[in-house]
Amino acid sequence: MNLSEFEHRRIQRVLTRFCESQVPEQQHSQRRLTYRLKGDVVLLRESRAEGDGSGRWVAARSVELRRNPVDRTWSAYVTDPSGTSQPHALLDGWENFEDLLDQLSGEPSAIVWG
């Protein structure tokens, strides 16, 4: 079951603020965090400017936040080196989306953001 229109807009606002808050202003020309929300899945992607001055951005890391349609909890999935998406043990089963983002921003194992 997809998010309601109200919940979709609310999560967009939350994600916009989250992405803006995660990259210090002095790094905006070198690094950015963006999101894509589709159905019950959020893709957060960190990109970095290529060092050659071309203006191109290269995806550095990404994490998927998925809502379980049965119990409506949120979990984070990270991509391992083989390209397989795996649930992050510390970021699994969160009822509140904002709480999951708070945990993600302070994620201590550096699995997500390195």
Secondary structure as the mmCIF struct_conf table of DSSP 4:
data_model
#
loop_
_struct_conf.conf_type_id
_struct_conf.id
_struct_conf.beg_label_comp_id
_struct_conf.beg_label_asym_id
_struct_conf.beg_label_seq_id
_struct_conf.end_label_comp_id
_struct_conf.end_label_asym_id
_struct_conf.end_label_seq_id
HELX_LH_PP_P HELX_LH_PP_P1 ASN A 2 SER A 4
HELX_RH_AL_P HELX_RH_AL_P1 GLU A 5 GLN A 22
BEND BEND1 VAL A 23 VAL A 23
HELX_RH_3T_P HELX_RH_3T_P1 GLU A 25 GLN A 27
TURN_TY1_P TURN_TY1_P1 HIS A 28 GLN A 30
STRN STRN1 ARG A 31 LYS A 38
TURN_TY1_P TURN_TY1_P2 GLY A 39 ASP A 40
STRN STRN2 VAL A 41 ALA A 49
TURN_TY1_P TURN_TY1_P3 GLY A 51 ASP A 52
BEND BEND2 GLY A 53 SER A 54
STRN STRN3 TRP A 57 ARG A 67
TURN_TY1_P TURN_TY1_P4 PRO A 69 ASP A 71
STRN STRN4 TRP A 74 THR A 79
TURN_TY1_P TURN_TY1_P5 PRO A 81 SER A 82
BEND BEND3 GLY A 83 GLY A 83
STRN STRN5 SER A 85 PRO A 87
HELX_RH_3T_P HELX_RH_3T_P2 ALA A 89 LEU A 91
STRN STRN6 TRP A 94 TRP A 94
BEND BEND4 GLU A 95 GLU A 95
HELX_RH_AL_P HELX_RH_AL_P2 PHE A 97 SER A 105
TURN_TY1_P TURN_TY1_P6 GLY A 106 GLY A 106
TURN_TY1_P TURN_TY1_P7 PRO A 108 SER A 109
TURN_TY1_P TURN_TY1_P8 ILE A 111 TRP A 113
#
